[in-house]
Amino acid sequence: VVALAEEFGLPVHAVGVGEGADDLQPFAADEFAKALAGVDSEMDQRSAKD
């Protein structure tokens, strides 16, 4: 998705997180990058310990 958006200069408005139309969620680049890097899961684990 990111490579296609960059290559063609297209904005990404939504991302599918499942198989149905109801599984579309608004796309947030920073959230997407954090999820790919595993940053969110680490932060969630730290919060759960507190």
CHARMM internal coordinates of N, CA and C (Angstrom, degrees):
IC EDIT
DIST 1 N 1 CA 1.4512
DIST 1 CA 1 C 1.5211
ANGL 1 N 1 CA 1 C 110.18
DIST 1 C 2 N 1.3046
ANGL 1 CA 1 C 2 N 116.57
DIHE 1 N 1 CA 1 C 2 N -48.38
DIST 2 N 2 CA 1.4607
ANGL 1 C 2 N 2 CA 120.40
DIHE 1 CA 1 C 2 N 2 CA -177.42
DIST 2 CA 2 C 1.5231
ANGL 2 N 2 CA 2 C 110.65
DIHE 1 C 2 N 2 CA 2 C -64.95
DIST 2 C 3 N 1.3234
ANGL 2 CA 2 C 3 N 117.39
DIHE 2 N 2 CA 2 C 3 N -42.14
DIST 3 N 3 CA 1.4621
ANGL 2 C 3 N 3 CA 120.64
DIHE 2 CA 2 C 3 N 3 CA -179.73
DIST 3 CA 3 C 1.5235
ANGL 3 N 3 CA 3 C 111.35
DIHE 2 C 3 N 3 CA 3 C -64.31
DIST 3 C 4 N 1.3216
ANGL 3 CA 3 C 4 N 117.94
DIHE 3 N 3 CA 3 C 4 N -41.92
DIST 4 N 4 CA 1.4673
ANGL 3 C 4 N 4 CA 121.09
DIHE 3 CA 3 C 4 N 4 CA 178.63
DIST 4 CA 4 C 1.5219
ANGL 4 N 4 CA 4 C 111.24
DIHE 3 C 4 N 4 CA 4 C -65.98
DIST 4 C 5 N 1.3123
ANGL 4 CA 4 C 5 N 116.71
DIHE 4 N 4 CA 4 C 5 N -41.83
DIST 5 N 5 CA 1.4644
ANGL 4 C 5 N 5 CA 120.45
DIHE 4 CA 4 C 5 N 5 CA 179.00
DIST 5 CA 5 C 1.5214
ANGL 5 N 5 CA 5 C 110.38
DIHE 4 C 5 N 5 CA 5 C -61.76
DIST 5 C 6 N 1.3266
ANGL 5 CA 5 C 6 N 116.55
DIHE 5 N 5 CA 5 C 6 N -41.33
DIST 6 N 6 CA 1.4596
ANGL 5 C 6 N 6 CA 120.52
DIHE 5 CA 5 C 6 N 6 CA -179.98
DIST 6 CA 6 C 1.5269
ANGL 6 N 6 CA 6 C 111.20
DIHE 5 C 6 N 6 CA 6 C -69.17
DIST 6 C 7 N 1.3276
ANGL 6 CA 6 C 7 N 116.84
DIHE 6 N 6 CA 6 C 7 N -45.40
DIST 7 N 7 CA 1.4626
ANGL 6 C 7 N 7 CA 121.01
DIHE 6 CA 6 C 7 N 7 CA -177.03
DIST 7 CA 7 C 1.5209
ANGL 7 N 7 CA 7 C 112.42
DIHE 6 C 7 N 7 CA 7 C -62.49
DIST 7 C 8 N 1.3199
ANGL 7 CA 7 C 8 N 116.74
DIHE 7 N 7 CA 7 C 8 N -41.89
DIST 8 N 8 CA 1.4583
ANGL 7 C 8 N 8 CA 120.45
DIHE 7 CA 7 C 8 N 8 CA -175.40
DIST 8 CA 8 C 1.5247
ANGL 8 N 8 CA 8 C 113.84
DIHE 7 C 8 N 8 CA 8 C -101.10
DIST 8 C 9 N 1.3232
ANGL 8 CA 8 C 9 N 117.39
DIHE 8 N 8 CA 8 C 9 N -0.79
DIST 9 N 9 CA 1.4551
ANGL 8 C 9 N 9 CA 121.01
DIHE 8 CA 8 C 9 N 9 CA 179.38
DIST 9 CA 9 C 1.5158
ANGL 9 N 9 CA 9 C 113.50
DIHE 8 C 9 N 9 CA 9 C 66.44
DIST 9 C 10 N 1.3222
ANGL 9 CA 9 C 10 N 116.25
DIHE 9 N 9 CA 9 C 10 N 33.38
DIST 10 N 10 CA 1.4640
ANGL 9 C 10 N 10 CA 121.00
DIHE 9 CA 9 C 10 N 10 CA -178.10
DIST 10 CA 10 C 1.5247
ANGL 10 N 10 CA 10 C 110.82
DIHE 9 C 10 N 10 CA 10 C -99.75
DIST 10 C 11 N 1.3210
ANGL 10 CA 10 C 11 N 117.36
DIHE 10 N 10 CA 10 C 11 N 139.95
DIST 11 N 11 CA 1.4661
ANGL 10 C 11 N 11 CA 119.06
DIHE 10 CA 10 C 11 N 11 CA 175.56
DIST 11 CA 11 C 1.5273
ANGL 11 N 11 CA 11 C 110.56
DIHE 10 C 11 N 11 CA 11 C -77.90
DIST 11 C 12 N 1.2989
ANGL 11 CA 11 C 12 N 116.66
DIHE 11 N 11 CA 11 C 12 N 149.29
DIST 12 N 12 CA 1.4591
ANGL 11 C 12 N 12 CA 121.84
DIHE 11 CA 11 C 12 N 12 CA 175.78
DIST 12 CA 12 C 1.5247
ANGL 12 N 12 CA 12 C 106.80
DIHE 11 C 12 N 12 CA 12 C -105.51
DIST 12 C 13 N 1.3242
ANGL 12 CA 12 C 13 N 116.26
DIHE 12 N 12 CA 12 C 13 N 117.62
DIST 13 N 13 CA 1.4631
ANGL 12 C 13 N 13 CA 120.72
DIHE 12 CA 12 C 13 N 13 CA -177.18
DIST 13 CA 13 C 1.5184
ANGL 13 N 13 CA 13 C 112.61
DIHE 12 C 13 N 13 CA 13 C -99.17
DIST 13 C 14 N 1.3308
ANGL 13 CA 13 C 14 N 116.76
DIHE 13 N 13 CA 13 C 14 N -30.01
DIST 14 N 14 CA 1.4604
ANGL 13 C 14 N 14 CA 120.55
DIHE 13 CA 13 C 14 N 14 CA -177.15
DIST 14 CA 14 C 1.5218
ANGL 14 N 14 CA 14 C 109.43
DIHE 13 C 14 N 14 CA 14 C -146.54
DIST 14 C 15 N 1.3155
ANGL 14 CA 14 C 15 N 115.13
DIHE 14 N 14 CA 14 C 15 N 156.31
DIST 15 N 15 CA 1.4574
ANGL 14 C 15 N 15 CA 121.23
DIHE 14 CA 14 C 15 N 15 CA 178.23
DIST 15 CA 15 C 1.5261
ANGL 15 N 15 CA 15 C 107.95
DIHE 14 C 15 N 15 CA 15 C -132.67
DIST 15 C 16 N 1.3214
ANGL 15 CA 15 C 16 N 115.89
DIHE 15 N 15 CA 15 C 16 N 140.08
DIST 16 N 16 CA 1.4584
ANGL 15 C 16 N 16 CA 120.46
DIHE 15 CA 15 C 16 N 16 CA 179.64
DIST 16 CA 16 C 1.5160
ANGL 16 N 16 CA 16 C 110.93
DIHE 15 C 16 N 16 CA 16 C -86.23
DIST 16 C 17 N 1.3165
ANGL 16 CA 16 C 17 N 116.19
DIHE 16 N 16 CA 16 C 17 N 130.07
DIST 17 N 17 CA 1.4615
ANGL 16 C 17 N 17 CA 120.87
DIHE 16 CA 16 C 17 N 17 CA 179.14
DIST 17 CA 17 C 1.5284
ANGL 17 N 17 CA 17 C 111.33
DIHE 16 C 17 N 17 CA 17 C -112.68
DIST 17 C 18 N 1.3096
ANGL 17 CA 17 C 18 N 116.00
DIHE 17 N 17 CA 17 C 18 N 11.33
DIST 18 N 18 CA 1.4592
ANGL 17 C 18 N 18 CA 122.09
DIHE 17 CA 17 C 18 N 18 CA 179.74
DIST 18 CA 18 C 1.5138
ANGL 18 N 18 CA 18 C 108.82
DIHE 17 C 18 N 18 CA 18 C -161.54
DIST 18 C 19 N 1.3112
ANGL 18 CA 18 C 19 N 116.48
DIHE 18 N 18 CA 18 C 19 N -157.77
DIST 19 N 19 CA 1.4557
ANGL 18 C 19 N 19 CA 120.48
DIHE 18 CA 18 C 19 N 19 CA -175.84
DIST 19 CA 19 C 1.5172
ANGL 19 N 19 CA 19 C 114.28
DIHE 18 C 19 N 19 CA 19 C -102.92
DIST 19 C 20 N 1.3216
ANGL 19 CA 19 C 20 N 118.47
DIHE 19 N 19 CA 19 C 20 N -15.73
DIST 20 N 20 CA 1.4601
ANGL 19 C 20 N 20 CA 121.29
DIHE 19 CA 19 C 20 N 20 CA -176.39
DIST 20 CA 20 C 1.5156
ANGL 20 N 20 CA 20 C 112.96
DIHE 19 C 20 N 20 CA 20 C -101.59
DIST 20 C 21 N 1.3392
ANGL 20 CA 20 C 21 N 114.96
DIHE 20 N 20 CA 20 C 21 N 167.20
DIST 21 N 21 CA 1.4621
ANGL 20 C 21 N 21 CA 120.51
DIHE 20 CA 20 C 21 N 21 CA 178.14
DIST 21 CA 21 C 1.5221
ANGL 21 N 21 CA 21 C 111.10
DIHE 20 C 21 N 21 CA 21 C -63.71
DIST 21 C 22 N 1.3197
ANGL 21 CA 21 C 22 N 117.18
DIHE 21 N 21 CA 21 C 22 N -28.19
DIST 22 N 22 CA 1.4643
ANGL 21 C 22 N 22 CA 121.05
DIHE 21 CA 21 C 22 N 22 CA 178.49
DIST 22 CA 22 C 1.5253
ANGL 22 N 22 CA 22 C 112.47
DIHE 21 C 22 N 22 CA 22 C -72.66
DIST 22 C 23 N 1.3231
ANGL 22 CA 22 C 23 N 116.92
DIHE 22 N 22 CA 22 C 23 N -8.75
DIST 23 N 23 CA 1.4579
ANGL 22 C 23 N 23 CA 121.41
DIHE 22 CA 22 C 23 N 23 CA -177.89
DIST 23 CA 23 C 1.5245
ANGL 23 N 23 CA 23 C 113.20
DIHE 22 C 23 N 23 CA 23 C -91.63
DIST 23 C 24 N 1.3211
ANGL 23 CA 23 C 24 N 117.87
DIHE 23 N 23 CA 23 C 24 N 9.09
DIST 24 N 24 CA 1.4605
ANGL 23 C 24 N 24 CA 121.39
DIHE 23 CA 23 C 24 N 24 CA 176.28
DIST 24 CA 24 C 1.5218
ANGL 24 N 24 CA 24 C 109.43
DIHE 23 C 24 N 24 CA 24 C -81.22
DIST 24 C 25 N 1.3266
ANGL 24 CA 24 C 25 N 115.56
DIHE 24 N 24 CA 24 C 25 N 135.07
DIST 25 N 25 CA 1.4569
ANGL 24 C 25 N 25 CA 121.32
DIHE 24 CA 24 C 25 N 25 CA 176.77
DIST 25 CA 25 C 1.5156
ANGL 25 N 25 CA 25 C 108.68
DIHE 24 C 25 N 25 CA 25 C -128.26
DIST 25 C 26 N 1.3342
ANGL 25 CA 25 C 26 N 117.22
DIHE 25 N 25 CA 25 C 26 N 150.89
DIST 26 N 26 CA 1.4681
ANGL 25 C 26 N 26 CA 119.30
DIHE 25 CA 25 C 26 N 26 CA 176.73
DIST 26 CA 26 C 1.5274
ANGL 26 N 26 CA 26 C 109.81
DIHE 25 C 26 N 26 CA 26 C -56.74
DIST 26 C 27 N 1.3254
ANGL 26 CA 26 C 27 N 115.78
DIHE 26 N 26 CA 26 C 27 N 141.30
DIST 27 N 27 CA 1.4590
ANGL 26 C 27 N 27 CA 121.13
DIHE 26 CA 26 C 27 N 27 CA -178.55
DIST 27 CA 27 C 1.5191
ANGL 27 N 27 CA 27 C 109.95
DIHE 26 C 27 N 27 CA 27 C -89.80
DIST 27 C 28 N 1.3111
ANGL 27 CA 27 C 28 N 116.49
DIHE 27 N 27 CA 27 C 28 N 126.76
DIST 28 N 28 CA 1.4647
ANGL 27 C 28 N 28 CA 122.98
DIHE 27 CA 27 C 28 N 28 CA 174.20
DIST 28 CA 28 C 1.5254
ANGL 28 N 28 CA 28 C 106.59
DIHE 27 C 28 N 28 CA 28 C -123.37
DIST 28 C 29 N 1.3259
ANGL 28 CA 28 C 29 N 116.33
DIHE 28 N 28 CA 28 C 29 N 113.16
DIST 29 N 29 CA 1.4616
ANGL 28 C 29 N 29 CA 121.10
DIHE 28 CA 28 C 29 N 29 CA -174.56
DIST 29 CA 29 C 1.5228
ANGL 29 N 29 CA 29 C 112.27
DIHE 28 C 29 N 29 CA 29 C -57.06
DIST 29 C 30 N 1.3311
ANGL 29 CA 29 C 30 N 117.82
DIHE 29 N 29 CA 29 C 30 N -42.55
DIST 30 N 30 CA 1.4627
ANGL 29 C 30 N 30 CA 119.89
DIHE 29 CA 29 C 30 N 30 CA -178.49
DIST 30 CA 30 C 1.5265
ANGL 30 N 30 CA 30 C 111.79
DIHE 29 C 30 N 30 CA 30 C -65.38
DIST 30 C 31 N 1.3248
ANGL 30 CA 30 C 31 N 117.44
DIHE 30 N 30 CA 30 C 31 N -40.55
DIST 31 N 31 CA 1.4633
ANGL 30 C 31 N 31 CA 121.23
DIHE 30 CA 30 C 31 N 31 CA 177.80
DIST 31 CA 31 C 1.5310
ANGL 31 N 31 CA 31 C 110.71
DIHE 30 C 31 N 31 CA 31 C -65.94
DIST 31 C 32 N 1.3340
ANGL 31 CA 31 C 32 N 116.61
DIHE 31 N 31 CA 31 C 32 N -40.44
DIST 32 N 32 CA 1.4578
ANGL 31 C 32 N 32 CA 121.94
DIHE 31 CA 31 C 32 N 32 CA 179.43
DIST 32 CA 32 C 1.5281
ANGL 32 N 32 CA 32 C 110.15
DIHE 31 C 32 N 32 CA 32 C -62.42
DIST 32 C 33 N 1.3311
ANGL 32 CA 32 C 33 N 116.79
DIHE 32 N 32 CA 32 C 33 N -45.84
DIST 33 N 33 CA 1.4614
ANGL 32 C 33 N 33 CA 121.22
DIHE 32 CA 32 C 33 N 33 CA -179.86
DIST 33 CA 33 C 1.5247
ANGL 33 N 33 CA 33 C 111.35
DIHE 32 C 33 N 33 CA 33 C -63.99
DIST 33 C 34 N 1.3298
ANGL 33 CA 33 C 34 N 117.00
DIHE 33 N 33 CA 33 C 34 N -41.71
DIST 34 N 34 CA 1.4650
ANGL 33 C 34 N 34 CA 120.44
DIHE 33 CA 33 C 34 N 34 CA 178.48
DIST 34 CA 34 C 1.5266
ANGL 34 N 34 CA 34 C 111.09
DIHE 33 C 34 N 34 CA 34 C -63.04
DIST 34 C 35 N 1.3230
ANGL 34 CA 34 C 35 N 116.71
DIHE 34 N 34 CA 34 C 35 N -41.34
DIST 35 N 35 CA 1.4624
ANGL 34 C 35 N 35 CA 120.59
DIHE 34 CA 34 C 35 N 35 CA 179.72
DIST 35 CA 35 C 1.5276
ANGL 35 N 35 CA 35 C 110.86
DIHE 34 C 35 N 35 CA 35 C -64.80
DIST 35 C 36 N 1.3360
ANGL 35 CA 35 C 36 N 117.15
DIHE 35 N 35 CA 35 C 36 N -40.48
DIST 36 N 36 CA 1.4653
ANGL 35 C 36 N 36 CA 120.51
DIHE 35 CA 35 C 36 N 36 CA 178.20
DIST 36 CA 36 C 1.5226
ANGL 36 N 36 CA 36 C 111.55
DIHE 35 C 36 N 36 CA 36 C -64.17
DIST 36 C 37 N 1.3324
ANGL 36 CA 36 C 37 N 115.95
DIHE 36 N 36 CA 36 C 37 N -37.64
DIST 37 N 37 CA 1.4570
ANGL 36 C 37 N 37 CA 120.98
DIHE 36 CA 36 C 37 N 37 CA -178.06
DIST 37 CA 37 C 1.5241
ANGL 37 N 37 CA 37 C 112.60
DIHE 36 C 37 N 37 CA 37 C -82.81
DIST 37 C 38 N 1.3242
ANGL 37 CA 37 C 38 N 117.10
DIHE 37 N 37 CA 37 C 38 N -8.68
DIST 38 N 38 CA 1.4534
ANGL 37 C 38 N 38 CA 120.58
DIHE 37 CA 37 C 38 N 38 CA -178.80
DIST 38 CA 38 C 1.5136
ANGL 38 N 38 CA 38 C 113.66
DIHE 37 C 38 N 38 CA 38 C 78.50
DIST 38 C 39 N 1.3203
ANGL 38 CA 38 C 39 N 117.54
DIHE 38 N 38 CA 38 C 39 N 12.94
DIST 39 N 39 CA 1.4621
ANGL 38 C 39 N 39 CA 121.63
DIHE 38 CA 38 C 39 N 39 CA -177.98
DIST 39 CA 39 C 1.5170
ANGL 39 N 39 CA 39 C 111.02
DIHE 38 C 39 N 39 CA 39 C -66.95
DIST 39 C 40 N 1.3199
ANGL 39 CA 39 C 40 N 118.07
DIHE 39 N 39 CA 39 C 40 N -42.78
DIST 40 N 40 CA 1.4629
ANGL 39 C 40 N 40 CA 121.43
DIHE 39 CA 39 C 40 N 40 CA -177.91
DIST 40 CA 40 C 1.5173
ANGL 40 N 40 CA 40 C 111.87
DIHE 39 C 40 N 40 CA 40 C -61.09
DIST 40 C 41 N 1.3205
ANGL 40 CA 40 C 41 N 117.11
DIHE 40 N 40 CA 40 C 41 N -43.63
DIST 41 N 41 CA 1.4598
ANGL 40 C 41 N 41 CA 119.50
DIHE 40 CA 40 C 41 N 41 CA -176.78
DIST 41 CA 41 C 1.5220
ANGL 41 N 41 CA 41 C 110.86
DIHE 40 C 41 N 41 CA 41 C -65.67
DIST 41 C 42 N 1.3260
ANGL 41 CA 41 C 42 N 118.18
DIHE 41 N 41 CA 41 C 42 N -36.50
DIST 42 N 42 CA 1.4571
ANGL 41 C 42 N 42 CA 121.06
DIHE 41 CA 41 C 42 N 42 CA 177.63
DIST 42 CA 42 C 1.5176
ANGL 42 N 42 CA 42 C 110.69
DIHE 41 C 42 N 42 CA 42 C -66.19
DIST 42 C 43 N 1.3244
ANGL 42 CA 42 C 43 N 117.24
DIHE 42 N 42 CA 42 C 43 N -42.32
DIST 43 N 43 CA 1.4518
ANGL 42 C 43 N 43 CA 121.16
DIHE 42 CA 42 C 43 N 43 CA 179.96
DIST 43 CA 43 C 1.5244
ANGL 43 N 43 CA 43 C 110.30
DIHE 42 C 43 N 43 CA 43 C -66.17
DIST 43 C 44 N 1.3219
ANGL 43 CA 43 C 44 N 117.48
DIHE 43 N 43 CA 43 C 44 N -39.13
DIST 44 N 44 CA 1.4550
ANGL 43 C 44 N 44 CA 121.41
DIHE 43 CA 43 C 44 N 44 CA 178.43
DIST 44 CA 44 C 1.5283
ANGL 44 N 44 CA 44 C 110.67
DIHE 43 C 44 N 44 CA 44 C -63.70
DIST 44 C 45 N 1.3194
ANGL 44 CA 44 C 45 N 116.97
DIHE 44 N 44 CA 44 C 45 N -39.18
DIST 45 N 45 CA 1.4621
ANGL 44 C 45 N 45 CA 120.52
DIHE 44 CA 44 C 45 N 45 CA -179.94
DIST 45 CA 45 C 1.5224
ANGL 45 N 45 CA 45 C 110.76
DIHE 44 C 45 N 45 CA 45 C -66.69
DIST 45 C 46 N 1.3386
ANGL 45 CA 45 C 46 N 117.14
DIHE 45 N 45 CA 45 C 46 N -39.41
DIST 46 N 46 CA 1.4629
ANGL 45 C 46 N 46 CA 120.35
DIHE 45 CA 45 C 46 N 46 CA 177.72
DIST 46 CA 46 C 1.5162
ANGL 46 N 46 CA 46 C 110.85
DIHE 45 C 46 N 46 CA 46 C -64.99
DIST 46 C 47 N 1.3201
ANGL 46 CA 46 C 47 N 117.15
DIHE 46 N 46 CA 46 C 47 N -41.09
DIST 47 N 47 CA 1.4619
ANGL 46 C 47 N 47 CA 121.44
DIHE 46 CA 46 C 47 N 47 CA 179.86
DIST 47 CA 47 C 1.5216
ANGL 47 N 47 CA 47 C 111.05
DIHE 46 C 47 N 47 CA 47 C -65.10
DIST 47 C 48 N 1.3123
ANGL 47 CA 47 C 48 N 116.80
DIHE 47 N 47 CA 47 C 48 N -36.72
DIST 48 N 48 CA 1.4606
ANGL 47 C 48 N 48 CA 120.84
DIHE 47 CA 47 C 48 N 48 CA -178.85
DIST 48 CA 48 C 1.5276
ANGL 48 N 48 CA 48 C 111.26
DIHE 47 C 48 N 48 CA 48 C -66.99
DIST 48 C 49 N 1.3372
ANGL 48 CA 48 C 49 N 117.16
DIHE 48 N 48 CA 48 C 49 N -30.24
DIST 49 N 49 CA 1.4599
ANGL 48 C 49 N 49 CA 121.21
DIHE 48 CA 48 C 49 N 49 CA -179.96
DIST 49 CA 49 C 1.5223
ANGL 49 N 49 CA 49 C 111.57
DIHE 48 C 49 N 49 CA 49 C -74.28
DIST 49 C 50 N 1.3298
ANGL 49 CA 49 C 50 N 118.18
DIHE 49 N 49 CA 49 C 50 N -28.00
DIST 50 N 50 CA 1.4797
ANGL 49 C 50 N 50 CA 122.31
DIHE 49 CA 49 C 50 N 50 CA -176.89
DIST 50 CA 50 C 1.4895
ANGL 50 N 50 CA 50 C 113.49
DIHE 49 C 50 N 50 CA 50 C -76.80
END
COOR INIT
IC SEED 1 N 1 CA 1 C
IC BUILD
